[in-house]
Amino acid sequence: MKIQEADAKTLLVAQGLPVPDWEVARTPEDARIAAERFFAEGAKQVVIKAQVLVGGRGKAGGVKLAGFPEQAELIAASILGMDIKGITVRKVLVGPAADIVKEFYLSAVLDRAARRILLMGSAEGGVEIEQVAAERPDAIVTVHAHPTLGLLDFQARQMAFAMGLGGHLKAALAIAKGLVRTMLAYDADLVEINPLAIVTETGIDGATSERLVCLDAKITLDDSALARHPGLEELRDPDEEDPADREAREAGLTFIKLDGTIGCMVNGAGLAMTTMDLVKRAGGEPANFLDIGGGARADKVAAAMRIILADPKVDAILVNIFGGITRGDEVARGLIEARAQQERDVPMVVRIVGTNAEEAARLLAEAKFDTAASLDEAAAKAVAASRGAGSAA
């Protein structure tokens, strides 16, 4: 689950990381009021940033500076309602503009292969890390945190010096260890600071000093762990969630959209992956991973079918059910219900074995469904149906 920058900053602050002050505005007037506060506190400029879960906000015109409150209101009015990569901006972040001396990149990501948290840092912040990795891989410093002790001090020091942060060593160590702490505290998959920046600050007496701060924040949370953090579910932004993903989540389905043309509905993650493999072996391409889970009833099956058919590229459907907890006759009733409601006619191949498979077979035969006795046969039939639909198109 991706969360907005403002919410990500809130989680960083809760873990003691240095983040400049900000406010979230949903109207131009709110942006002006927030700007008034920051200017009263001594800010020379404020930044207005679109809150959308996509990159490239600045290039799209979603990040701008204002020199006085009324200008902040006008800029917010121009950004709110803007379309950035298909997403409508509904709120903006307003904060004092930083006087940046140098930008860096720092992130903590879950390295599943190593089964550890991986810290990545670079002296080239403020740009896409993928671009840096492609053009200058030597500019990226990496270190794995200890699986039980976390990021050790000597590891953090090595990374700080390699990134050129020796002059801000204490702050760099605290931030690097704070990222790992944030990962663990919220079961995150990614905690990214880009840019991590050295900024110049002016005190009440007019004296200036430099400080290392987190100017931007991106956090991705593990959906499977949200039950352990009830409050984090509230950070989900339904406006930016794909409609199919939202319907699947609300129906209790595990769904991932792919690029193929054969929709797959299966119960069990392992069986789903096997089904997708066999579709590919038969010469087709799966359009999705969809696991209806154990004990799925007719309404859940119908919801799964709606999600599959919402993809216009799907021209054939393969249903593969192994009835254990899941009753085959319930699945069959859900398929019959779904087909009666579907708006477009897509060929479907069904294979149901296990609990109540005989009753399922009777129901499907009465409804004139195309069935298969084995998974290999089902995959071959689905691929043939997809090719036939493609030729007809």
N, C-alpha and C positions, 0 to 999 in steps of 0.2 A: 504494500500500500504506500503510494507516494503522498507526501503531505506538502502543503504550501510552505514557502520560504519563511513567512512570519511564524508559523507553528513550529517549524524546524528550529528556528532561533529560540523559541520559548523552551524547547527541550535542551538546547545547549546551555542556556542560562541556568536552567535547573541543575545542571551538572557542573556549574561554576566556571564556564568558559566566558571569555571577554567578548561581548557582543554590543555594538553601539545601540543606543536607544531607538525605538521606532514606534509607530502606531499604524493601525490598519484602518483605511477609510473606504466606505462603500458609496459615498456621494462626494461630489466636488466640494460641497460645503464642509464636510468632515475633513477633507484634505486641507482646506484652508485653516480650519481650527487647529489641526495638528501642526501645521507649518508655523502658525502664530506662536505656539508654545516653544518650538525649537528655535525660532528666531529670538524669542524673549530670553532664551537660555544661552544665547551667544552664537548660534549657527550663522554662517555667512551665506550658505546656500542649503537647500533641502533637495533630496532626491525622491522622485516619485517612481515607483517600480510596479509594473503590472504583476499581479499574483496569478500566474498560470503555470501549470505543470509541464511546460515545454521549455527547451532551450532557445536561444536566439532572441530573447525579449528585446535586448538593446538594438539589434539590427532591424527589428520589426517596428521600432519606435515606441516600445513599451517601457523604456527607462529614460527619464529626462530630469534635468536640474531646473530648479526655480530659485530666483533671487529675492522674492518677497511673497507674502501670503496670497495675494490676489493672483499672482502668476501661478502659484501652486494649484489654486482652484481651477484656473483655465486649463492647465496641463492635465490635471486629473480628469476634467470633463472630456478632454480629447482622448485619453487612454481608456477610461471606463466605457465599455461597450465595443471596444476595438476587437477585431478578430485576429488572433495570433495563431497561425497554424491550425485553423479550424476550431479554436476555443475562444469563447467570448469572455472578455475581461470583466469581472463583476466586482473586484475590489483591488485596491492598490496599497502598497506599503509606503509610508512617508517617514523619512528619517533625516537627520543632519548629514549633509554631504561630507565625505571624508577627504582630508588633505593627504592623498596617498603618496608615500615616498617610494615604495616598492611592493609589488604583488607576488604572491607565492600560491602554490596549490598544495593542499593536504587533504587526504581522505583515509578513511578506514572502511574496508570492504570485507565481506565474508568470502574467504578463499575456500571453497568447498573441497577442492582437490587436496589441499594441504590440511583441511579441517582446522584452520586457524584464522584469526583476524589478520588481514594484511594491511599494513600502513604504506601508503604511496605518497610521496612528496616530490615537488619540483620547484625550482626557482623561477619557473616560467608560469606564473599564475595569470588569471584573468582571461585565459583562452581555453578552448576545448582541449581537455587532456588527451583525447583521442588523436588530435592533430599533433600534439607534442610527441606522443608515443610513436606515431607513424614517421614523423620527420626527424626527431632527435630522441631516440629511445634512451640514449645515455644520459639525458637530462632528467630522467625519472629515478628517484631513490626509493627502494622498497625494503621492508623488514617485516617479518612475521612476529606478532606478539606471542608470548609464552602462553600455552593453552590454559594453565592454571594460575600463573603469577601475573598475567597481563603484560603490558609493555614495560620492559625493564628500563631503568634509568640509563644504563650505558647504551641501549639501543636508541632511545630517544635522543641522547646526546650525539651519537653518530649521525643520525638522520638530520638533526638540526645543523651540524657543521657542514654536512654534505650539501645542504640546501642554501648555505650562506647565511644562516641565522645565528651565528656565534655571538653576535652583539646583543641578541635578545634570547640568550640561552634559557634562562629561567622560565620566561613566558612560553617559549617554544616547547619545552619539556612538559609544562602544565597543559598546554593545548593538545599536544600529541597524546598524552595519557588520558586527557579528557575525552577525546574522540573514542578511544577504546572503552572508556567507562560508559559513554553514551550508548555505544553498540550493545553492551551487556545489559545496561539498565532497561532498555526498551526493546530488546530482541530485534535490533535493526539489521538489515542486510547491507546498508550503505550509509555512511555519514561523510559528507563531502563539504569542504570549505574551499570555495573558489570565487573570489580570492581571499586567502589569508594575507593580511596586509600590514605593513609598517606604516603607521599614519602619524602625522604631526598634530599635536594638540596644544592649545593655548590655555594657560591657567588664568585664574582671576587676576593675578598680578601681571599678566601680559607675557610671562615667560613661556617658552615653547619647549616641548619634550616629545619624544617618540615613543609609540606604544604598538605592540603587536595585537591585532584584533581580528575577529572573524566577521568579515563584511557580508558574506553571503553564505547561505546554508542550504544543503539538500540532504534530506533523510528519506530512506525507503525502509518501511517496517515489514516484518514477516507477518503476513496475514494469519498464518497458522498459530502464531503466538499471541494474537490480540486478546484471546480469552484470559490471558494472564495480566493484561493491562486494559481493564474496561474503559478507562477514560480516553485511551488513544483512538478508539473506534469513532469518537466524536470528531476527530480531526479529518476524517475522510471527507473529500469534496465530491458529492454526487454529481455536481454540474460538469465535472471534468472526467467522469468515469464513462467508459464506453457503454452504451445501452445494453449490449449483449453481456458484458462482464457484470453489470449491475443486476440484470435479471437473473443471471446464473448464481450470483452471490446470494440474492434474496431467496432463491429457490433451494439453496443448499447444494448446488452443483459445482463441480470443479471443471472449469472450462478455459481452454486456451485456443485462441484463433490461430490457424495456420494458413498457408497459401494455396492449398490444393482444392480439389473439386468434389471429393467424396466425404460427406459428413459422417462422422463416427459417433455412435452412442453406445457406451459400454459400461458395465458395472465393475469397478475395481481398477486401480491405477495400473497394476501390472498387466492385467488383461487388456486394458486400453492401449498400452504401449505395444504389446504383442500384436493386437489388431492392426495398429498403424503400420507396424513392420511388414505384416503380411499383405496389406494393401499395396505398399511400395513394391514388395517382391512380385506381386501380380501385375505390376506395371502402372499402378495408379498413384495419386498423391492425396493424402488425407487433408481435409479442410479444417480439422480441429482435433483437439484432445478434449473429450467430454466424458467425465466419470459421474454417473448418477448415484454412486454409492450403494451401500447395502440397505435392503429393506425399502427400496424406492417404490412408492405407490403410483397409481395411475396419473394423478395430477402432476407429480414430479416428472414423469415420463413425457407428459404432454408439454410441460414447460421446456424440457430439453429439446423436444422436436421443434418448438417455436424458435428457440435460439439458433438451432442448426439452419433452419429455413430462412432465417433473417439474413444469412449470408447469400448474396445473389450469385456467387460463384459456385455454390453447391448444386450439382446436377444429378447426384445419386447419393443414397444414404445407406449405410451399413449399420445394422443394429446387432450387437453381439452380447448376449446375456447368459451368464452362468448363475443359475438359481441356487443360492444357498440360503442366506437370509432373505434375499430378494425372491419374490414369488413370480414365476413365469407368467401366470395368468393375469396378475396385476399389470405387468409390463405390456402384455398383449392388449389389455383394455385401454391402457394409456396410449398405445400406438393407434388403435382404432379411433379413439377420441381425437387424437391429434390430426389424423388424416382427414377426419370429417371437418375439421376447422381450418386446415391449411389453405392458403390462398393460391398456391401454385402447385401443379402436379409434378412431383419429383419421384422417380422410381426408387423403391426401397427394398432392400434384401434383409431378411430377419433370420437370425439363428438364436434359438432359445433352448438351453438344456438345463437339467437340474430340477429344482423344486417346481412341481405343478407344470412341467414341460408339456405333458400330454394335453392338459386343458388349454394351455397356451396354443398348442398346435391346432386344436379344434377351432378355437376362436379366430386364429389367423386364417385358417382355411376357409371358414365361413365368410370372412371379410375379403377373401381373395388376395391375400398378401403373397409375395414371392418369398419362399423360405428356403433354407439350406440346412443340411444335416451336419456339415462340418464347417470349421472356420475357413479352411482353404477354399472350399466351394463357395462360401459366402463372399469372400474377398474377390474371387474370380468373377462372380456374378455382378458384384458392385462395380468393378472396373469395367466390365463389358457394358453395363448400363450407362456408366459415365461416358464411355467412348461413343456409345450410340446417341446419347443426348448431345454430345459435342458435334457429331457428324450432322445431326438434324439441324443444329443451330447454324 
